[in-house]
Amino acid sequence: MMTFYVNPYRRMSQLRQAMDRLLEENLTEPTANEREMTLAVDVYGEDDAFVIRALTPGLDAEDVSIEILNNTVALRGEFKCEDLHEGQNRFLTCELPNGRFGRVVTLPTALDASKAEASIKNGVLTLRIPKAEAHRPKTIKVSVA
């Protein structure tokens, strides 16, 4: 009697390789206009607000769009590099951000968008959004009866 050992992991690996080949052949690389970079952010909470910080080197205030709805914050914009469009330069290395970016951050509580403040300093966008009044901690003073 012969015993055959079947390795299920080998078969799964072969299936994965076949699927990878199929996807590589049929999916095209998005064009430069379709790509959108993800903006790296730091988010932290204070007692009465949330603060979002993002690296935005070379951007001015008008290059960034901020939308706040309920507890969701959307940051969008575009890094523009005039040198790339001139066609005169031949880059040896091109690592600076270029093109559209976006980031959506969902926070745990409702926000008061009317009191949000944003600034850009030294290439860092800082956005401070107060929590909605109903979600702020309340201090109750205890009186002696």
C-alpha positions as CSV (number, residue, x, y, z in Angstrom):
1,M,0.0,0.0,0.0
2,M,1.3,3.5,-0.9
3,T,0.7,6.6,1.2
4,F,0.4,10.0,-0.5
5,Y,1.0,13.1,1.6
6,V,-1.0,16.1,0.3
7,N,0.3,19.4,1.4
8,P,-2.6,21.9,1.4
9,Y,-0.3,24.9,1.9
10,R,1.5,24.1,-1.4
11,R,-1.8,24.0,-3.2
12,M,-2.8,27.3,-1.7
13,S,0.5,28.8,-2.6
14,Q,0.0,27.7,-6.2
15,L,-3.5,29.1,-6.2
16,R,-2.2,32.4,-4.9
17,Q,0.5,32.6,-7.6
18,A,-2.1,31.9,-10.3
19,M,-4.4,34.6,-8.9
20,D,-1.5,37.1,-8.7
21,R,-0.6,36.4,-12.4
22,L,-4.2,36.8,-13.4
23,L,-4.5,40.2,-11.6
24,E,-1.2,41.5,-12.9
25,E,-2.2,40.7,-16.5
26,N,-5.6,42.3,-16.3
27,L,-5.2,45.3,-14.0
28,T,-3.5,48.3,-15.5
29,E,-1.4,50.7,-13.5
30,P,-3.4,53.9,-12.7
31,T,-2.3,57.0,-14.5
32,A,-0.7,59.9,-12.6
33,N,-4.0,61.7,-12.6
34,E,-5.8,58.8,-11.0
35,R,-3.3,58.3,-8.2
36,E,-3.9,60.0,-4.9
37,M,-1.3,59.8,-2.1
38,T,-2.3,59.2,1.5
39,L,-1.4,62.0,3.8
40,A,0.4,60.8,6.9
41,V,-1.2,62.3,10.1
42,D,-0.9,62.3,13.8
43,V,-4.2,62.6,15.8
44,Y,-4.5,63.1,19.5
45,G,-7.2,64.1,21.8
46,E,-7.3,66.9,24.5
47,D,-10.1,67.3,27.1
48,D,-12.1,69.6,24.8
49,A,-10.7,69.1,21.3
50,F,-8.9,66.8,18.8
51,V,-5.7,67.9,17.1
52,I,-4.6,66.6,13.7
53,R,-1.1,67.2,12.5
54,A,0.1,66.4,9.0
55,L,3.3,66.9,7.1
56,T,2.7,69.3,4.1
57,P,6.1,70.4,2.9
58,G,6.0,73.2,0.4
59,L,2.3,73.8,0.6
60,D,0.6,77.1,1.3
61,A,-2.8,77.5,3.1
62,E,-4.7,77.8,-0.1
63,D,-3.3,74.4,-1.3
64,V,-5.2,72.5,1.4
65,S,-8.9,71.8,1.6
66,I,-10.5,70.8,4.9
67,E,-14.0,69.5,5.3
68,I,-15.6,68.5,8.6
69,L,-18.9,66.7,8.8
70,N,-20.2,65.2,12.1
71,N,-17.2,63.3,13.4
72,T,-15.3,63.0,10.1
73,V,-12.5,65.2,8.8
74,A,-11.4,65.1,5.2
75,L,-8.0,66.7,4.2
76,R,-7.4,67.1,0.5
77,G,-5.0,69.0,-1.7
78,E,-2.2,68.8,-4.2
79,F,1.6,69.0,-4.2
80,K,2.6,70.9,-7.3
81,C,6.1,70.7,-8.8
82,E,6.6,73.1,-11.7
83,D,9.9,71.4,-12.6
84,L,8.2,68.2,-13.6
85,H,6.0,69.9,-16.1
86,E,8.7,71.9,-17.9
87,G,10.2,68.8,-19.3
88,Q,13.7,70.5,-19.4
89,N,15.0,68.7,-16.3
90,R,16.2,65.1,-16.2
91,F,15.9,63.9,-12.6
92,L,18.4,61.4,-11.2
93,T,16.2,61.0,-8.2
94,C,12.6,62.3,-7.8
95,E,11.3,61.6,-4.2
96,L,9.5,64.8,-3.2
97,P,5.7,64.5,-3.1
98,N,3.9,65.4,-6.3
99,G,0.3,65.1,-7.1
100,R,-3.0,65.0,-5.3
101,F,-3.3,63.8,-1.7
102,G,-6.2,63.0,0.6
103,R,-6.9,61.6,4.0
104,V,-10.2,61.0,5.9
105,V,-10.0,60.7,9.6
106,T,-13.0,59.5,11.7
107,L,-13.0,60.7,15.3
108,P,-14.8,59.0,18.2
109,T,-17.1,62.0,19.0
110,A,-19.1,64.7,17.3
111,L,-17.1,67.9,16.4
112,D,-17.9,71.6,16.5
113,A,-16.7,72.5,13.0
114,S,-17.6,76.2,13.4
115,K,-14.8,76.7,16.0
116,A,-12.1,74.7,14.1
117,E,-8.7,76.3,13.6
118,A,-6.0,75.4,11.1
119,S,-2.5,76.7,10.4
120,I,0.6,75.7,8.4
121,K,4.0,76.4,9.9
122,N,7.3,75.0,8.8
123,G,5.6,72.5,6.5
124,V,3.3,71.1,9.2
125,L,-0.5,71.5,9.1
126,T,-2.0,71.7,12.5
127,L,-5.8,71.4,12.8
128,R,-7.6,71.8,16.1
129,I,-11.2,70.9,16.2
130,P,-13.2,71.3,19.4
131,K,-15.5,68.5,20.5
132,A,-19.2,69.2,20.3
133,E,-20.5,70.7,23.6
134,A,-22.6,67.6,24.4
135,H,-19.4,65.4,24.3
136,R,-17.2,67.6,26.5
137,P,-16.5,66.5,30.0
138,K,-18.6,68.3,32.6
139,T,-17.4,69.3,36.1
140,I,-20.1,69.3,38.7
141,K,-19.5,71.1,42.0
142,V,-20.7,69.3,45.1
143,S,-22.4,71.5,47.7
144,V,-22.6,70.9,51.4
145,A,-26.2,70.3,52.5
